[in-house]
Amino acid sequence: MANSPPFHYPDIGQLGEDLVAKWLQSSGWLILHRRFSCRWGEIDIIAQYQGISGVGETPNSTLAFVEVKTRSSGNWDAGGRNAITAKKQAKLWRTAEMFLAKYPEKADYPCRFDVAIVYSQPIAKQLPGATFTQEVLASSLVAGYQLQLQEYIAAAFDSLADHG
């Protein structure tokens, strides 16, 4: 029997997105879309938060376009933070514009771009008694992996409308 290719494993990125989507829902966010794509790119999660601004006021909705970076230990890009380059931000911005064009009823909502950092580790590779020193926002054990939402960066970068 031939060995599996080295990249034959569950879609870790999707497992990370699942964890973040569940965490957002538990925090009061409504998931509008997962893996929204167009010719410009893809947005992992598009979520809406319906908050109340004050007593007797109307609901104040916010849209978050969430980029999820799922990485294992020893990764080359600071847990995915270094992968959010200016070029990647431009793609996310254009993709968000396409989403808002497709759903014009959402176009007047305040929008922000968030980044979620998820750490992934095969369960078999965990050391006995190993603990994580960083506080974890959410975690799950799925498909032989432990996933941990290490950081959620709200409004991680400005809209490119400010940059011309």
Backbone as numpy.savetxt, mean C-alpha at the origin, in Angstrom:
# Nx Ny Nz CAx CAy CAz Cx Cy Cz
12.22 -35.32 -10.83 11.37 -34.14 -10.83 12.26 -32.90 -10.83
11.95 -31.97 -11.69 12.75 -30.75 -11.81 12.49 -29.83 -10.63
13.52 -29.10 -10.26 13.35 -28.11 -9.19 12.50 -26.95 -9.68
11.75 -26.37 -8.77 10.96 -25.19 -9.11 11.91 -24.04 -9.40
11.52 -23.15 -10.33 12.36 -21.98 -10.55 12.47 -21.17 -9.26
13.55 -20.39 -9.10 13.77 -19.68 -7.84 12.67 -18.69 -7.49
11.90 -18.22 -8.46 10.86 -17.24 -8.17 9.48 -17.88 -8.10
9.44 -19.19 -7.86 8.16 -19.88 -7.76 7.71 -19.84 -6.29
6.92 -18.85 -5.95 6.41 -18.69 -4.60 5.11 -17.89 -4.68
4.34 -17.86 -3.59 3.10 -17.08 -3.63 3.39 -15.63 -3.99
2.42 -14.94 -4.53 2.58 -13.53 -4.87 2.66 -12.74 -3.56
3.88 -12.56 -3.09 4.12 -11.89 -1.81 3.57 -10.47 -1.85
3.69 -9.81 -3.00 3.16 -8.45 -3.12 1.68 -8.41 -2.86
0.95 -9.37 -3.42 -0.50 -9.39 -3.21 -0.83 -9.72 -1.76
-0.05 -10.61 -1.14 -0.29 -10.91 0.28 -0.06 -9.66 1.14
0.95 -8.88 0.80 1.19 -7.63 1.52 0.05 -6.65 1.32
-0.45 -6.56 0.09 -1.58 -5.68 -0.20 -2.82 -6.12 0.57
-3.03 -7.43 0.67 -4.17 -7.95 1.43 -4.09 -7.50 2.89
-2.89 -7.60 3.47 -2.70 -7.20 4.86 -3.01 -5.71 5.04
-2.50 -4.88 4.14 -2.71 -3.43 4.24 -4.19 -3.09 4.05
-4.86 -3.75 3.08 -6.28 -3.49 2.84 -7.11 -3.83 4.09
-6.81 -4.96 4.72 -7.53 -5.34 5.95 -7.28 -4.33 7.07
-6.03 -3.87 7.19 -5.70 -2.89 8.22 -6.42 -1.57 7.97
-6.45 -1.13 6.71 -7.16 0.10 6.37 -8.65 -0.03 6.72
-9.26 -1.17 6.34 -10.68 -1.38 6.65 -10.92 -1.34 8.16
-10.01 -1.93 8.93 -10.19 -1.93 10.39 -9.99 -0.53 10.97
-9.38 0.36 10.19 -9.17 1.75 10.61 -10.25 2.69 10.09
-11.30 2.14 9.48 -12.42 2.96 9.02 -12.39 3.34 7.55
-11.46 2.81 6.79 -11.37 3.11 5.36 -12.21 2.13 4.55
-12.77 2.61 3.48 -13.50 1.80 2.52 -12.58 1.56 1.33
-12.37 0.30 0.98 -11.51 -0.02 -0.16 -12.35 0.12 -1.43
-11.98 1.08 -2.27 -12.71 1.33 -3.51 -12.20 0.46 -4.65
-10.89 0.23 -4.66 -10.31 -0.51 -5.78 -8.99 -1.13 -5.35
-8.72 -2.31 -5.89 -7.43 -2.98 -5.70 -6.78 -3.14 -7.06
-5.52 -2.85 -7.13 -4.72 -2.98 -8.35 -5.39 -2.28 -9.55
-5.75 -1.03 -9.34 -6.31 -0.22 -10.43 -5.19 0.04 -11.43
-5.44 -0.30 -12.69 -4.37 -0.11 -13.68 -4.90 0.58 -14.92
-3.99 1.26 -15.57 -4.24 1.91 -16.84 -2.91 1.92 -17.59
-2.86 2.60 -18.70 -1.62 2.58 -19.48 -0.45 3.24 -18.75
-0.72 4.07 -17.76 0.36 4.77 -17.04 0.96 3.92 -15.94
0.18 3.00 -15.41 0.71 2.19 -14.32 -0.40 1.58 -13.49
-0.07 1.26 -12.26 -1.00 0.58 -11.36 -0.91 1.19 -9.97
-2.07 1.30 -9.34 -2.13 1.71 -7.94 -2.62 0.51 -7.15
-1.88 0.15 -6.11 -2.18 -1.07 -5.36 -3.55 -1.01 -4.68
-3.80 0.08 -3.96 -5.07 0.21 -3.22 -5.55 1.65 -3.35
-6.84 1.80 -3.62 -7.47 3.12 -3.58 -8.54 3.03 -2.50
-8.41 3.88 -1.49 -9.30 3.81 -0.34 -9.92 5.17 -0.06
-11.09 5.14 0.56 -11.81 6.37 0.91 -12.12 6.35 2.39
-11.82 7.48 3.05 -12.16 7.63 4.46 -13.25 8.67 4.57
-14.33 8.29 5.23 -15.45 9.20 5.41 -15.45 9.64 6.86
-14.89 10.81 7.09 -14.86 11.35 8.44 -15.84 12.50 8.58
-16.14 12.86 9.79 -17.01 14.00 10.06 -16.12 15.14 10.53
-16.24 16.29 9.87 -15.39 17.44 10.20 -15.74 18.05 11.56
-16.99 18.09 11.90 -17.40 18.69 13.17 -18.88 18.44 13.42
-19.36 18.85 14.55 -20.76 18.62 14.93 -21.68 19.32 13.92
-22.61 18.56 13.38 -23.60 19.12 12.46 -23.08 19.37 11.06
-21.83 19.01 10.81 -21.27 19.23 9.47 -21.42 17.98 8.61
-21.25 18.17 7.33 -21.37 17.06 6.40 -20.12 16.20 6.45
-20.23 14.94 6.02 -19.06 14.07 6.00 -17.96 14.65 5.10
-16.73 14.42 5.50 -15.57 14.90 4.76 -14.80 13.68 4.26
-14.89 13.39 2.98 -14.22 12.22 2.43 -12.82 12.55 1.94
-11.91 11.63 2.15 -10.55 11.73 1.67 -10.24 10.47 0.87
-9.54 10.62 -0.24 -9.08 9.47 -1.02 -7.60 9.27 -0.77
-7.22 8.01 -0.59 -5.80 7.66 -0.46 -5.45 6.70 -1.58
-4.41 7.05 -2.31 -3.85 6.18 -3.33 -2.63 5.54 -2.68
-2.72 4.24 -2.41 -1.73 3.58 -1.55 -0.81 2.68 -2.38
0.48 2.93 -2.25 1.51 2.08 -2.83 2.03 1.18 -1.72
1.95 -0.14 -1.94 2.39 -1.10 -0.94 3.72 -1.69 -1.39
4.70 -1.65 -0.50 6.00 -2.24 -0.78 6.22 -3.38 0.21
6.29 -4.60 -0.31 6.49 -5.78 0.51 7.89 -6.31 0.24
8.69 -6.40 1.27 10.08 -6.80 1.14 10.47 -7.80 2.22
11.51 -8.57 1.94 12.09 -9.47 2.93 13.33 -8.82 3.52
13.90 -9.47 4.52 15.10 -8.90 5.14 16.24 -8.89 4.13
17.15 -7.97 4.31 18.29 -7.88 3.42 17.97 -7.28 2.06
16.82 -6.62 1.94 16.45 -6.03 0.65 17.38 -4.86 0.34
17.43 -4.51 -0.91 18.37 -3.50 -1.41 17.82 -2.09 -1.37
16.55 -1.92 -1.10 15.95 -0.59 -1.28 15.25 -0.03 -0.03
15.86 -0.28 1.12 15.35 0.28 2.39 13.89 -0.08 2.63
13.58 -1.34 2.46 12.22 -1.81 2.69 11.21 -1.35 1.65
11.69 -0.86 0.52 10.80 -0.38 -0.53 10.75 1.14 -0.61
11.23 1.81 0.41 11.19 3.28 0.43 11.95 3.88 -0.76
13.11 3.31 -1.10 13.91 3.85 -2.20 13.32 3.55 -3.58
12.32 2.70 -3.63 11.67 2.38 -4.91 10.63 3.44 -5.31
10.31 4.35 -4.40 9.34 5.41 -4.70 10.10 6.61 -5.26
10.63 6.42 -6.45 11.41 7.46 -7.12 10.49 8.53 -7.70
11.07 9.62 -8.19 10.28 10.67 -8.84 9.53 10.09 -10.04
10.16 9.19 -10.77 9.51 8.56 -11.93 8.30 7.74 -11.48
8.46 6.97 -10.40 7.36 6.17 -9.86 6.24 7.07 -9.36
6.59 8.18 -8.70 5.58 9.12 -8.23 4.80 9.70 -9.39
5.47 10.02 -10.48 4.79 10.57 -11.67 3.82 9.55 -12.24
4.21 8.27 -12.28 3.31 7.22 -12.77 2.09 7.08 -11.87
2.32 7.12 -10.56 1.19 7.02 -9.63 0.25 8.21 -9.79
0.81 9.40 -9.96 -0.01 10.60 -10.14 -0.86 10.48 -11.40
-0.25 10.08 -12.52 -1.01 9.94 -13.78 -2.09 8.87 -13.65
-1.76 7.78 -12.98 -2.75 6.71 -12.78 -3.89 7.21 -11.90
-3.59 7.99 -10.88 -4.63 8.57 -10.02 -5.52 9.51 -10.83
-4.93 10.28 -11.72 -5.73 11.16 -12.59 -6.69 10.35 -13.45
-6.22 9.20 -13.96 -7.09 8.34 -14.77 -8.24 7.77 -13.92
-7.94 7.41 -12.68 -8.99 6.93 -11.78 -10.04 8.02 -11.57
-9.58 9.23 -11.30 -10.51 10.34 -11.05 -11.30 10.70 -12.31
-10.70 10.54 -13.49 -11.44 10.77 -14.74 -12.51 9.70 -14.93
-12.21 8.48 -14.52 -13.18 7.39 -14.65 -14.30 7.50 -13.62
-13.98 8.07 -12.46 -14.95 8.23 -11.37 -15.03 9.72 -11.01
-15.64 10.55 -11.87 -15.65 12.00 -11.65 -16.35 12.42 -10.36
-17.20 11.60 -9.82 -17.87 11.94 -8.55 -16.86 12.00 -7.39
-15.67 11.45 -7.59 -14.63 11.49 -6.55 -13.60 12.60 -6.80
-13.72 13.30 -7.92 -12.68 14.24 -8.36 -12.48 15.44 -7.42
-13.50 15.81 -6.66 -13.36 16.97 -5.77 -12.91 16.60 -4.36
-12.71 15.31 -4.10 -12.27 14.88 -2.77 -10.80 15.23 -2.58
-10.41 15.58 -1.36 -8.97 15.72 -1.08 -8.30 14.37 -1.32
-7.15 14.39 -1.97 -6.43 13.17 -2.30 -5.03 13.21 -1.72
-4.52 12.04 -1.41 -3.14 11.93 -0.94 -2.55 10.61 -1.42
-1.23 10.56 -1.42 -0.50 9.37 -1.81 0.19 8.80 -0.58
-0.20 7.59 -0.20 0.35 6.94 0.98 1.26 5.78 0.56
2.18 5.42 1.42 3.07 4.29 1.19 3.00 3.38 2.41
2.81 2.09 2.16 2.79 1.09 3.22 4.01 0.20 3.06
4.75 0.00 4.14 5.94 -0.83 4.14 5.61 -2.13 4.88
5.67 -3.24 4.15 5.35 -4.55 4.72 6.61 -5.42 4.68
6.90 -6.06 5.80 8.03 -6.98 5.90 7.49 -8.39 5.76
8.18 -9.22 4.96 7.76 -10.59 4.70 8.91 -11.54 5.05
8.54 -12.65 5.68 9.56 -13.63 6.05 8.95 -15.02 5.98
9.62 -15.96 5.30 9.11 -17.34 5.32 9.08 -17.85 6.75
8.03 -18.52 7.12 7.88 -19.02 8.50 8.99 -20.02 8.81
9.37 -20.84 7.86 10.40 -21.85 8.09 11.75 -21.23 8.42
12.00 -19.99 8.00 13.29 -19.35 8.23 13.34 -18.54 9.52
12.26 -18.51 10.25 12.28 -17.75 11.50 13.15 -18.48 12.52
13.91 -17.72 13.25 14.74 -18.30 14.29 13.91 -18.50 15.55
14.12 -19.60 16.26 13.37 -19.80 17.51 13.62 -18.64 18.46
12.56 -18.12 19.00 12.67 -17.03 19.96 12.97 -15.67 19.34
13.00 -15.59 18.00 13.28 -14.30 17.35 12.12 -13.35 17.58
12.44 -12.13 17.88 11.41 -11.12 18.07 11.75 -9.91 17.22
10.75 -9.13 16.90 10.94 -7.91 16.13 11.00 -6.75 17.10
11.96 -5.87 16.89 12.11 -4.75 17.80 11.24 -3.57 17.41
10.81 -3.52 16.15 9.99 -2.41 15.69 8.52 -2.72 15.96
7.76 -1.70 16.34 6.33 -1.87 16.57 5.65 -2.21 15.25
4.71 -3.13 15.30 4.03 -3.60 14.11 2.59 -3.09 14.13
2.14 -2.52 13.01 0.76 -2.01 12.91 -0.24 -3.14 12.70
0.17 -4.16 11.94 -0.70 -5.31 11.67 0.19 -6.46 11.23
-0.27 -7.69 11.41 0.50 -8.84 10.97 -0.43 -9.97 10.59
0.11 -10.90 9.79 -0.66 -12.09 9.43 0.29 -13.22 9.08
-0.19 -14.42 9.24 0.52 -15.61 8.81 -0.30 -16.21 7.68
0.29 -16.29 6.50 -0.45 -16.80 5.35 0.51 -17.41 4.34
0.11 -18.52 3.75 0.86 -19.19 2.69 2.32 -19.44 3.07
2.58 -19.74 4.34 3.93 -20.04 4.78 4.79 -18.82 5.05
4.17 -17.64 5.12 4.90 -16.40 5.36 4.31 -15.65 6.53
5.18 -14.96 7.25 4.73 -13.99 8.24 4.88 -12.63 7.59
3.79 -11.87 7.59 3.79 -10.53 7.01 3.50 -9.53 8.12
4.24 -8.42 8.10 4.04 -7.40 9.11 4.02 -6.03 8.47
2.96 -5.28 8.76 2.88 -3.89 8.31 3.74 -3.09 9.29
4.95 -2.74 8.83 5.92 -2.07 9.70 5.68 -0.56 9.77
5.24 0.00 8.65 5.11 1.46 8.61 4.04 1.84 7.59
3.24 2.83 7.95 2.25 3.39 7.04 2.51 4.89 6.98
2.92 5.36 5.81 3.30 6.76 5.64 2.18 7.49 4.91
1.36 8.22 5.66 0.27 8.99 5.06 0.87 10.22 4.38
0.33 10.54 3.21 0.81 11.70 2.44 2.33 11.63 2.28
2.80 10.50 1.77 4.23 10.23 1.67 4.95 11.18 0.69
4.23 11.63 -0.30 4.82 12.60 -1.23 3.74 13.51 -1.75
4.15 14.69 -2.18 3.21 15.70 -2.67 2.72 15.35 -4.06
1.57 15.87 -4.41 1.06 15.69 -5.75 1.98 16.42 -6.71
2.10 15.90 -7.90 2.98 16.50 -8.89 2.37 17.75 -9.49
1.12 18.04 -9.15 0.50 19.27 -9.63 1.29 20.48 -9.11
1.91 20.31 -7.95 2.71 21.38 -7.37 4.05 21.57 -8.09
4.44 20.53 -8.85 5.76 20.55 -9.49 5.70 20.85 -10.97
4.55 21.19 -11.48 4.48 21.60 -12.86 3.99 20.56 -13.76
